[in-house]
Amino acid sequence: MGKSQYKKKTQGRRHNPLRVPDAHLGSGKGEGKADPAKEKQMLPILNKLKSPEYADRTWACAAICNLIQNDAATRRLFQGRNVVGELIERLSDSVDEVLVEASGALRNLAIDGGHELCGEMANKGIMSHLTVLIEKISSTIDSLSTATQAVKLSNEHYQNRKHLLSLAENVISLLWSLAEANPKTLSAVNALGCEGLLIKVLAGRENLGLGVSLAASQALYSLTQDNPPFRKAIVQYPNALETIISVIEQDHAPIESSQNAIARKGKGKDKQVNGDAQNDLPDGRALLRRVLISGVIRNCVLVGSRTDERVNVAGLTSGTILPLVNGLLDVNLTNIVNRVLELVQQVPKEGVPNLNKDMKTDHKSSAEVSLERIERNLTTVAIASEVLTNICAGLEEEEEPMVNTAEAFAEEEDEDEDMEELLADEDLIEMGREPGLEIGEESFQQSPKVNPGATLSHLLSTLQLPIRLTALSQLTTLSFPPSNDQPSLHPPTTSVLSVLHIRALEALNNLLLTTAVSLPSNASAASQISGTVPVQQIWSKMFEILTTIGSEPDALKMKGQEMRVEVLEMALGCIWGTSKIAPEQLDIENDHIQTLIDSTSVLKSDVAKVRVIEALASLATRENVSEEQNKIIGTWLLQQLTSTNPSPEILIAILNAIIDIYSDETKPYDQPVFVQGGFLEQLSGNVAKVRVEIKKIDKRKDRQLRTQGEEVYENLTAFIKYRRSLRR
């Protein structure tokens, strides 16, 4: 159970793809307290959506977008008047300006409303409209690309291209948001066959611009994660992989320089107000596009597969992807947060928007542009960390043997029926296997390897990833929403920082796990590998995270604070890694052990709880463990076994831990803790309980867990017999 790596992000685990959850906004916006002034404007705006004048329809779409931006209460007010259905209807409008503004309003609704709004859009028929728009955009791209030079210079061509780029970016962003919403909408997006449009946009990125190609990259990255049907469609689409590789290998620096030059030319009077918007803060879109597409290729092509014969993911990773990702990890989060706090003071105070006739959906002040760039740059680091998580996942997934015969299940059912009678603890111990007889157990002894494209020594020594990823995991003043009713000072930064911490910790967890199982049996060689990991420094930094999160325990149960628990669980995973690599190098205080024990009461995941139990077992058996620390751990484990009803996963972990800690009777702590503490008698009195709980595991639903349970039960009876034999 402790060997859990992080390779995929299921759709349900992600935050809103482009913006922050409602719960981060605070100030009553998520609680139904709509602004009366906005409410007064609602009906006249909705009425103009059906105006015979296209200018009125265009204006109404933009006005809706501005009124509901980052305001869940006002958005729900409009939802109650079927604003989603009305805007979807406008997607069939005959005027391009209306199509652009309506799709932009729906895009921003999906961004701000997240899963809830996307589900409503799907239920109200947006997919059929998107099918038509995908075809329209694709054919328009084709016609514009084949236009003559004279046509390209015409004003009509300019307007068509302008509308195309805006519409394409809006539609692709909608596809991305819908794919992230839930399995139902993901399946609907798969059925649209949008892979052709996304690849076409990437192939034409030089002419279509950064905005559209970045949206396509984000959609591709999302759609290729944990989504085999879409991955297959990409691999089979003509020239898709070649186009993807060309994006990865294209240097982003000249594109960024070009974008900055354009931005400086258009700065004008904003230069003195916010001079660093373009100088100190790069645009970042070309870089983010490249990192996202790096993730796409690793999502789509399995190393060593037939497809990989023409891709060579290993060479692409070592030569391009890993150096690209590595160059993004050294960011000073404290300095970034301080800059965000400065810029927040420059943002115009919120009020009712001035809904003039020239209003557009995407107007931003200079400070807001700078904040958006900071957010984008942090997102790039988060995605880079996620790509690195995949690279650091050096262990192959274990596959359960295929058992699919009715006879096998019938034999198992007969066996369970024979064991239904309730036997006393002593009878079960007597029936258990003898300590000298080993059960047929296939241990996890295969030689682990890091995904081709990197070696473990390169990741640990050359790139020094452990300490750099640890730095990215350290919390800042904006890492979580406040634990009171107030919002974050800048919710978008808070949201992306939370994700960044998680991604860095996931990558670190995978790297530590791969290192732990790579340690050779030879003590000298093992010491050489473990010496490249600063375990004490990681240990201390992880406990700083635990202390910070633990200082506000009530926040762990609050809505909108879910990322606190996720960060806590990941930090505990890294603590597990350090305890497995070199426990004797750790300076362990009693408070550390108690903190680990206390953390199990707030963890939601059994996997995380198992990591804590296994980490405690490693600490209890280290060479320099004190009698007091061993007793604290052993007593707690035994109490969990005898006085609670743990889940099967936790039960198995507890028994394995106890047996591991006290299997060697020569340890200094054995006599004063195990023997004098009466541990053997307590274990003997719980054999029947363990047997009953193991038999409850359904073999059909979780065969591997049942096998593990039966093994640990057999080990328990053998362990009891062995310890009793020592008394004779």
N, C-alpha and C positions, 0 to 999 in steps of 0.2 A: 504493500500500500504506500510505503514511503517513496517508492520509485515512480512518482508521478511527475511527468513533464508537461510542459505547456507548449503545444504546437498549434492548436486551433482556437479560435474564438467563436463560439456559437453565437447565433444571431441574438439570442436572448440576453447575452452578457454585455452587449455593447451599449454605450450611451447613445443619445441622439447623434447621428453621424456628423452633423455640421454645427450643432449648437448645444447649449446646456439643457439639462432637465429642468422642468418647471419648478421642481422643489428647491432648486438652487437660487431662484429669483427673489423669494422673500417679499417683504413689504405688503403682504396681503394679496399679491398678484395671482398667486396660485390658489387663493381661498375664496374667490368669487366677489371681491370688492372692486367692481369696475368703476372707472372714472365717469362721473355723471356727464361731464362735457363730451366725452367720447360717445356715451350712450345716446346723447341728444343728436349726434351727427349720423348715427347708424342707419336709420330708415331712409333718409334722403339719398345716402350713398348706395344702399342696396337697390333702391328704385331705379337708379341710373344704370345699373348693370344691364337692364333690358331696354335702354333708351334706343330709339331709331338712329340717333347720331353716334357714329363710331367714336368720336372724340369724348363723348360723355361716358361711353362704356370703358374706354381706355383709362380715363381719369378715375372712374369708380374702382377699377381693379387696383390702381396704384394707391388710392386713398385707403382702401381696406388694408393693404399691406402695411402702410405706415401707422395706422391706428393700432394694429394688433401686435406690432413687433415687440417681442420680449414681454408681453403682457397677457398672461394666461387668462385673467379674469375677463378682459375685453374680448379676447379671442372666443371664449366660451359664450359670451353674449352674442357674438356674430354667429357662432355655430348654432345657437338656438333658433336663428332665423335662416338656417340652411345655407349659409354662405359657401360651404364646400360644394354643395350641389349646384349652386348658381355659378360659381367659378368654373366648375367642370363643364357646365353647359357652354360657357364662353370659349372652351377649347375647340369648338366646332365653328367659331366665328369666321366670317369670310374676309375679315380685315387683319393683316399681319400685326399691326400695332396692338390690337386687342388680344391676339393670340400670345404675343410676347408678354404683355402685362398680366394677363390671366394666369399664364404658366408661371410667371415670376411670383405672383401672389400665392399660388398653390405650393410652389417650391418653398417659400418662406413659411407658410403654414406648416408644411412637413418638417422644416428645420426647427421651428419653435415648438410645435405641438408633438413632434416625435411619433412614437408608436401609435398613440391614440388617434391622431389625425390621419396617419397613413392608413390605418384600418378603416376609418370612415371613408376615405377617398376610394379605397378598393371596393367597399360595399356600395358606393354610389356610382360605380361604373367608369372609373377613370381609365381602366386598362384598355378598353376598346378605343377610347380617344387617343391614348398613347400609341397604340398600334398604328393609327392613321398618321399621327405626327412623326413617328419614326420613319415611315415611308416618305412623308413629305420632306423631312430634313435630309434623308439620304439622297433623294432625287435632286433636291436643290443643290446639295454639295456637288453632285455629278455635273449638273448644268453649269454651275459657276466655274468649276475647274476646267471645263471645255470651252468656256466663252472666248471669243476673239478679243484681241487687244483693244479694239475700238469699243466693244461692249463693256469691257472692264473699266474703261475710263468714263463711262456714262454715269449720270446721277442715279439712274434706275438700278444699275448694277450695285452701286454703293449702298443704296437703301436695302436692296435684297440681301446683300451680304451682312449688313448690320443687323437686320431682323433675324437672319439665319443664325448668326453667332449667339444672339441673346436667347432665341428659342431653343437652340440645341443645348446650350448650357443649362437652361431651366429644365428641359425634359430629362436630360441625363441625370441631373441632380435629383429629380423626382424618382427616377428609376433606382438610384442609389438608396434614397431614403426608404422607398417601398421594400427594397430587398432586405433592409435591416430591420423592418418592423416586426414581422412574425413569419412562421413557416408558410402560412397560407399565401401571403403577399409575395414571399420569395418564390414560391412555385409559379405564381401568376407572372412574375417578371421573367422567370426562366422560359415560360411558354411564349413570351413576346418575340423571342428570337432577336434580341437587341445586340447580340455579340457582333453582328456585321457592322452596325452603326458605330459601335465603340472602336472597333479596329479601324474602320474607315476614317474616323476622326483622328486617331493616333497617326495613321499613315499620312494624313494631310495636315499635320500639326503646324508646319511652317506657314501655311496659308490661313489656317483657321484660328491661330492664336492660342495663347496660354490658357485663357479662361475655359474654353471648351475642352481642350485636350487634358487639362487638369481634372475637370469633372469626369471625363471618360476614364482617366486613370484611377480616380477614387472609386468609381462604379465597378471597374474591373477588379480592383483589389478586394472590394467587399464581396462581389459575386463569385470570386474564385476561392473564397475561404469556406471550407466545410460544405461545399456545394458541388458534388461530383457531376451532376448533369451539365452544369454550365462549364466546368473545367473541360469536360469532354467536348463540348461545342467549340470552345476556344482552340483546343488542340487540333480539331478537325477542320477548322475554318481556314480557307486558303490564305497563305502568307501571314497568318496571325502571329505565329511564334517569331518569324523573321522581323515583323514590324515591332513586336515587343522588345526583341533583343536590340534593335536599332535605337530605341529610346534609351535603353539602359546604357548603351555604349556612347551615346551622344553627350559630349561635355556640356554641362549646364551653365558653366561660368560665363561664356560669351552671351548667352541668352539673358542671364541676370544683369550683366553689364548694360546690354541694350535696353532692358526694361528700366533700369535706373536712370539712364541717359534721357529716355523719354519722359520719365517722371520729373526729373530736374528741370527739363524744358518747360513743363506745364505747371511748375510750382507757383510762380508769380508771387502774389501778395502773401501766400501762406508760408513763404520761406522763413520769415522771421518768427512767425507764430510757432511753427513746428519744423524747424530746420532739419531735424534728424529723421524725418519720416522716410526719406529716400537715402540719405547718406549713411547713417548708422544702422538702419534697419533695411536689409535687402528685401526685394519683392518676394523672393523665396518660392515662387510657383514652379519654376523650371526644376529646381532642386527637389521639391516635394513630388513632382510628377515622376522624376527619375527614381526616387526611393520607392514610391508606390509600385511602379512597374517592376522594380527589382523583386518586390514581394510577390507580384503576380506570377513571374516565371517560376519562383520556388513553390508557389501554390499549385501550379499547373503540371509541372514536369517532375516526376519522381526520378531521383538519381539512379542510373542503371537500367531504367526502363527503355523500351524500344524507341519511344519518342526522344529520349535523352541522347540517342545515337546521333541525332542531327542538331542537338542543342548544346550538349556538353555543359550541364549546369555546374559541375565541379570546377571547370576552368573559368566559367563566367563568374562564379562566386569568388574564387581566389584572386582572379585578376581584376575584377571590377566591383562587384557588389560589396564584398567585405571591406576593401579600402574606402569605398564611398560611405558606408555605414560607420566605419571606425572614425572617420573625420568629423562626425557630427556629435560625438558623445561628450566632448569637453565644453559644456556650457555652465556658466555660473548662474544657478537658479536664484540665488539671493539678489544678485545685481539686476536680474530680469524683473523680479518681483518689485524691487524698489523703483525701477523705471515705469512699471505698470501703474504703481500708486501715484507717481508724478503725473502721468498722462491722464489718469482718471479725473484729476482735478481740472484738466483743460477741456474735458468733454462738455458740450453745452448741456445745461440743466434740462432734465426731462420735462416735457409739458405736452399739451395737445398740439399735434403737428399742424403747421400752416398748410392747409390743403389747397394750394394755388393751382392754377391750370397747367403749369409747367412741371409739376411735381413728378418725380420718378420713384420707383420702388427702392433704389439702391443708393440714395444720396447719403454721404458720410462726411463728417468734419475731418480736418487734418489729424486731430488727436485720435479719432476713431480709426482712421486708416493705419496709423502707427500701431494702435492696439491690435488691430486685425493682423498686421504683419507679425507682431510678436506671437500672437496665438498660432499663426500658420507655421512659424519657425519652431515653436514648441511641439506642434503636431508632427512636424517632420522628424524631430528627434524621437518622439513616441513611436512613429511608424518604423523608424530605423531600429529602435530597440526591439520592436516586434519581429522584424526580419531577422535580427540577431538572435532572438529567442529560438527561432527555427534552426539557425545555424548551430547554436549551442546544444540543441537537443541530440545528444550523441547516442541515445539508446533507442534501438528499434522497438516498436510496439510489440508486446507479446500477444500472440494470437492463441485463442483457446482451440484445442483439438476438436475437429468436427465429429460429433457423435449424434447420429441421426437415425438410429434404429429403434423400432418399437420394442424389440427384445431387451435392449439395454435399459430402457426406462422401466420395463416391466420387472426386470431383475432388481432394479433399485427400489421400486415400490414394495416388492416382496421383502426385501431386506429391511426397509423401514418398518413394515408391519411386524416383522419378527422382533424388532427392537422397541416396539411400542410399550411393552410392559415396564412399569416403573421399578427400577432397581435401586437399592441403597448405594450410598457412596462407596462403601467398602466392597460390595459385590462388583461394582464397576471397575474399581481399582484392581481387584483380583483378576478380572477378565481382560484388563489392558495388557498391552505388549510389554515384554521384558525390556529393561533399559539397554541391554546389550544388542538388541535386534533393531537395526535401522529400517525405517519404512522406506518404500520406494518413492523418493522425492527428487524431482528434477529442480535443482537449485539454479538460481540466476547467475550462471558462471560464464556465459559467453563473453568473448572479448568485446567490450563496448568500443565504439568508435564515433568520433564526431562526424557529422555529415560531411561528405567529401567537399573540399573547398577550403578546409582549415584543419590543422592538427591541434590537439589539446595544448601542446607546449607553445604553439604560436599564439593561441588565445590567452593563455595564462601568463606567459613570460614576455613575449614580444609586444603584444597589444596591452598587457596588464589590465584585462577587462574586469577582474573581480573588484578592484578598488575603484575603477571608473564607474562601473555600474552601481556600486554602493553609493557613490557621490550623487548620482542621479536619483537615488531612492530617498534622499534625505528631505524631510518635510520643511515647508516654508510657511509663512504666515497666511499665504493664500491657497495652501494645498487642499483644504477642505472648507466647505461653507461653515460659518460660525454656528456654534451649538445653541444659539438663541434664535429668536424669530427674525433677526435681521439677515439681509442677504449678504453675500460676499461683496466686497468693494468692487470686484470685477468678475462676475460669474463666469464668463468665457475662459478667463485665465485659470480660475479655480478648477473648472471642469477638465481642461486639458492637462493641468498639473497632476490632478488625481490619476488620470490615465497614464501619464508619463511615469509616475512612481510605480504603478502597477507593472507596466511593460518592462521597466528596468529591473524590477525585482523578479519577474518571470524569467528574464534572460539570465540573471544571476543564479536563480534557483536551478535552472537547467545546467548551467556551467558547473556549479558545485556538485550536483548530482552525478554528472558525467565524470567529474574528477573523483568522486567518492568510490564509484564502482570500477574506476580504472586503476585504483591503487593495487600494485602487485603484491603478492604474498611476501616477497623479499623485503625485509624491513628497511634496508638501505635505499633500495629503489623507491619504496613507498615514501620514505622521508624526503627524498629528492623532489618528488612530485608535489607532495603536500607543502614543501617549503616555498613553492611558488605562489601559494595562496595565503594572503595575510589574514588568517582565520581570526586572530584576536581583534584586529581592527574591524573586520566585518561583524564579528560578534558584538562588539561595543556599539557600533552604529545601528545594528538591528535593535538592540535594547533601547537605544535612544528613541527609535520609532515607536516601540512598544510603550515606553514611558509617556511619550507625548500623547498617543492615542488613549492610553489608560488614564490620563489625567482628567478626561472628560467622559467617564463611563456612561452617563445617561445618553450621550450623543450617539452611541452605538446602536441604540434602539429607535432613533428618530428617522422619520421619512426624509429622504434626500441625503442621508449620511451613509448610504450603503457602501461607499468607497472606503470609509474608515475600516470596516470589517475586512474588505478585500485586501487592503494594504497590510492590515494586521496578519491575515492568513499567509500572505506572501512573505512577509518578514519572518514569520515562524518557519516557513519552508527553508529560508536561507540559514536560519539558526540550526535547523536539522542538518543542513549540508556541512556547516562548520564542525558540528559535533561528530559527524561521521568521518571527516577528513583527518582531523588531528585534535581529538578531544584533550589529549595530554598537554597541548600548547595553550589551552584556554585558562584564563583566570576566572574561576567560577565562584561567585558569591552566593550565599544562601538566598539572598533576595532574588537572584536570577532564577533559581529553581522555583521559588514560590510564585514568581511572575509567570513562568511557564505553566505551572499548575493552575493558577487562577485564570489564565487565558482560555482554558478549555471550556469555561462556563459561558463565554460569549461567542465562541466559534459556532458557525452554522454548518460547516462542512465536516463530514466524517473524515475525509482525506486530511484536512488540516489537523484534526484532533489526533489522528494516527501519527502524523509527523511529530507532534509534541511528545507523544508517548515514546516514540522511537528515539527522539533526541534525549529525553530523560533517561532512557535505558543506556544510551551511550555515555552520558555523564556519570551514571551510577556505577559503571564498570571501568572507568578510566583508572589508570595506574595510581594517580595521586588523589583519588577521591577520599574525602574524610568519612569517618563513620557516621557523623551527624547528617551529612548530605545524602549518603546512601540510605539511611534510615528514613529521611523525609520522603525520598522518591519511592522506596519499597513500600512504606506504610500507605502512601497515597494510592499506589497501584493496587494493593491488596484491598483497600477500602472500596475502590471503584468496582472491583470484582465481586466483593461480598455484599455490599450495601446498596448497589445501584443495579439497574437493568440496562446495561450498555447494548448498543446495536451490535450485530454480528461482527462488523469490521473492527469496532472498538474492542470487543471481547477478545478477538483473535490477537490484536495488537498488545493488549494487556498481558495475556498469557505468554506470548512470545517474549515480552519484555521481562517478566518475572523469571521465566526459565533461563533466559540469557544471563540475567544479573546473578542468579544464585546457582548456576550449574557447576561452578568451581568452588568446592568446599574449602579450598586452601586460601581463598582471599581473606585479607585481614578483617573485612567487615562481616564475613559470613557468620561467625560464632555469635558476636554481640547483637547482630541485627536479625538474621534469618532464624537462627536456632533459639536464642533467648526471646525473640519476639513471637515465637509460636507460629511462624509463617506456614510451616508444613501442615500443622493441624488445621489451620484455616483453609488452606488449599484443599486438603483431603475432604473437608466438609462441604465443598462446592462442586465436586465432580459431577454429581447428578444434574445440578443446575446448568453446568457447562454443556453436558450431553444434550439436554433438552433444547437449549438455545441453538446448538449446532444443527440438530435435526429439524429445526424450524426453517432453515435456509432451503429454499426451493431449488432443487437441482436443475430443473428445466429453465428457470429464469437466471440463475447465477451459478453455473456449474463450477467455475473456478473458485468462487468464494466458498462453496460447500466443500470442495476438496481441501482448501486451506484450513477450514474449520475442523474437518476430520483429522487432518494431520496434527493440528495443534492439540486436539483432544487426546490423540494417541501419545503425543509427546508429554502431555500433562500426567497421564497415568504412569508412564515410564519414569518420569521425573520423580513422582511421589515414591514409587517403588525403590528407585535408586537412593533417594535421600533417607528412606527408612533403613535401607541395607547398611548405611554408614553407622547406624546406632548399634548394630549387633557386634 
